Amino acid sequence: MPALNIELLTAATPNGQKISIFLEEIGVPYTATAIDLSADEQKSASFLSSNPNGRIPAIIDHSRNSFPVFESGAIFLYLATHYDPEYNFHFRDANEHSEMLQWLFFQNAGVGPMQGQANHFFRYAPEKIQYGINRYQNETKRLYSVLESRLENREFLVGEKYSIADMSTFTWVRWAPWAGIELEEFPRLKSWCEKIEVREAVKKGLRVPEGQKEVADKHGRK
């Protein structure tokens, strides 16, 4: 039975799913711990020891002195550095590496925050504030239009291969309807999303943390 290297503290959100997808892609043994956001488990002392900001996801690498990593972008880069030595999902070339970082940060600083606010005002706000809905839906659509342009005459966001730049953005685009945004006006982005969604590792990663028993079983745990 392989050693379980990574403990993933997560929930079924775009930011949580992107990391479970990457762990499935690189085939690193891991265990998923579901964090109940509705019960504020991410604010507990035990969770804050891994992420002082009290947000999912976080990982603890038990193969490296239980080293904790938080922020999804930082987790991607950490896992790529330590667990993807063949560069299957990141890049050796300096220019391609830089492009990957640019699109990774574009998602972390743009798509995620804006779409997250669109989710809130469209789904969860205690009162309907049309200004907030319009502002964040429109900004998310603007960012999607940037992605739509980027995908003209190319399969993936960077280089000639599927990378962590795609994984990071995919989970948010997949959740677009939850923010009241339909992908029909972004045909290239929609096609890109559908192509990624059929990958076996992606299917498995999307079932985490609800599917954490399956993850454990796959790695020989009882």
C-alpha positions in Angstrom: 0.0 0.0 0.0 1.5 3.4 -1.0 2.1 5.9 1.7 -0.5 8.6 1.8 1.4 11.8 1.1 -1.2 14.5 0.9 -4.1 15.4 3.1 -6.5 17.7 1.3 -8.8 19.9 3.3 -11.6 20.8 0.9 -15.2 21.3 0.0 -17.3 21.0 -3.2 -16.5 24.4 -4.6 -14.6 25.5 -7.7 -11.4 26.2 -5.6 -11.7 22.9 -3.8 -12.4 20.8 -6.9 -9.4 22.3 -8.9 -7.0 20.8 -6.4 -8.6 17.3 -6.2 -8.5 17.3 -10.0 -4.8 18.0 -10.1 -4.1 15.4 -7.4 -6.0 12.8 -9.5 -4.1 13.9 -12.7 -0.7 13.4 -11.1 -1.7 10.2 -9.3 -0.4 11.2 -5.9 -2.0 9.2 -3.0 -4.1 11.5 -0.9 -6.9 11.6 1.5 -9.7 14.2 1.4 -11.2 15.7 4.5 -14.5 17.4 3.9 -14.7 20.8 5.5 -18.3 21.9 6.4 -18.4 25.5 5.3 -22.0 26.0 6.6 -20.7 25.1 10.1 -17.7 27.4 9.7 -15.3 24.4 10.2 -12.8 26.4 8.1 -12.6 28.9 11.1 -11.7 26.2 13.6 -8.3 26.2 15.3 -7.3 23.0 13.7 -8.0 24.3 10.2 -6.4 27.7 10.9 -3.2 25.9 11.7 -3.1 25.0 8.0 -4.6 28.2 6.6 -4.7 31.2 8.8 -7.1 32.9 6.4 -9.8 30.3 7.1 -10.5 29.4 3.5 -10.5 26.1 1.6 -8.6 24.5 0.1 -5.4 23.7 2.0 -3.1 20.7 1.9 -0.8 19.1 4.4 2.1 17.2 2.9 2.8 14.4 5.4 5.8 13.2 3.4 7.5 16.5 4.0 7.2 17.0 7.7 3.5 17.7 7.5 4.2 20.9 5.6 1.0 22.9 5.1 0.1 24.9 1.9 -2.8 27.3 1.4 -4.1 29.4 -1.5 -5.1 27.3 -4.5 -2.5 28.9 -6.8 0.3 28.2 -4.3 -1.0 24.6 -3.9 -0.8 24.1 -7.7 2.7 25.4 -7.9 3.8 23.3 -4.8 2.4 20.1 -6.2 3.8 20.8 -9.6 7.3 21.4 -8.2 7.3 18.3 -5.9 5.0 15.8 -7.7 5.1 16.5 -11.4 8.9 16.1 -12.2 8.1 15.1 -15.8 6.3 18.4 -16.4 3.2 16.7 -17.6 1.0 19.6 -16.4 3.4 22.5 -16.2 6.3 23.8 -18.4 10.1 23.6 -18.6 10.3 26.4 -21.1 10.7 29.8 -19.3 8.3 31.6 -21.6 5.6 29.0 -21.4 6.1 28.8 -17.6 5.6 32.6 -17.4 2.5 32.4 -19.6 1.1 29.6 -17.3 1.6 31.8 -14.3 -0.1 34.7 -16.0 -3.2 32.7 -16.7 -3.1 31.1 -13.3 -3.0 34.5 -11.7 -5.7 35.8 -14.1 -8.0 33.2 -12.7 -7.0 33.7 -9.0 -7.1 37.5 -9.1 -9.9 38.0 -11.7 -12.3 35.2 -12.6 -12.5 33.6 -9.1 -13.2 36.8 -7.1 -15.6 38.4 -9.6 -17.5 35.2 -10.3 -17.6 34.5 -6.6 -19.3 37.8 -6.0 -21.7 37.1 -8.8 -22.5 33.8 -7.1 -23.2 35.6 -3.9 -25.5 38.4 -5.2 -27.3 36.0 -7.6 -27.8 33.1 -5.2 -27.2 34.0 -1.6 -27.7 37.7 -0.8 -30.5 38.1 1.7 -32.1 40.8 -0.5 -32.0 41.2 -4.3 -29.6 44.0 -5.2 -29.7 44.2 -9.0 -26.8 46.6 -9.1 -24.6 43.9 -7.5 -25.9 41.2 -9.7 -25.3 43.2 -12.8 -21.9 44.5 -11.8 -20.4 41.1 -11.0 -22.1 39.1 -13.8 -20.9 41.7 -16.3 -17.4 41.7 -15.1 -17.3 37.9 -15.1 -18.6 37.9 -18.7 -15.9 40.4 -19.6 -13.3 38.1 -18.2 -14.8 35.2 -20.0 -14.5 37.2 -23.2 -10.8 37.4 -22.6 -10.7 33.6 -22.3 -12.8 33.3 -25.4 -10.3 35.4 -27.3 -7.4 33.4 -25.9 -8.8 30.1 -27.1 -9.1 31.3 -30.7 -7.0 28.8 -32.8 -5.7 27.0 -29.7 -6.8 24.0 -27.7 -5.6 25.1 -24.3 -4.7 28.3 -22.5 -0.9 27.8 -22.7 1.3 26.0 -25.2 0.1 22.8 -26.8 -1.0 21.0 -23.7 -3.5 20.8 -20.9 -1.9 22.3 -17.8 -2.6 23.7 -14.4 -3.7 27.0 -16.0 -6.6 25.1 -17.6 -7.5 23.2 -14.4 -7.6 26.3 -12.4 -10.0 28.1 -14.7 -12.1 25.0 -15.7 -13.8 24.5 -12.3 -15.0 28.1 -12.3 -16.2 28.1 -15.9 -18.0 24.8 -15.2 -19.9 26.6 -12.4 -20.9 29.5 -14.6 -24.7 28.8 -14.5 -24.6 29.0 -10.7 -23.7 32.7 -11.1 -26.5 33.1 -13.7 -24.1 33.1 -16.7 -24.7 30.8 -19.7 -21.8 29.7 -21.9 -23.6 29.8 -25.2 -22.3 33.3 -25.9 -18.7 31.9 -25.4 -18.6 28.9 -27.8 -14.9 28.3 -27.7 -14.8 28.5 -23.9 -17.8 26.1 -23.8 -16.1 23.6 -26.1 -12.9 23.9 -24.1 -14.8 23.2 -20.8 -16.6 20.2 -22.3 -13.4 18.7 -23.5 -11.8 18.9 -20.1 -14.8 17.6 -18.3 -14.6 14.2 -20.0 -11.1 13.5 -18.7 -11.2 10.5 -16.2 -9.1 12.3 -13.6 -11.4 15.4 -13.8 -14.5 13.2 -13.3 -12.9 11.7 -10.2 -11.7 15.0 -8.9 -15.1 16.5 -9.2 -16.5 13.9 -6.9 -14.2 15.0 -4.0 -14.9 15.4 -1.1 -18.3 13.6 -1.4 -16.4 10.8 -3.0 -13.5 10.7 -0.5 -14.2 7.0 0.3 -13.7 6.2 -3.4 -10.4 8.1 -3.3 -9.3 6.2 -0.2 -10.3 2.9 -1.7 -8.4 3.5 -4.9 -5.2 3.9 -2.8 -5.8 0.7 -0.8 -7.2 2.2 2.4 -10.0 0.6 4.3 
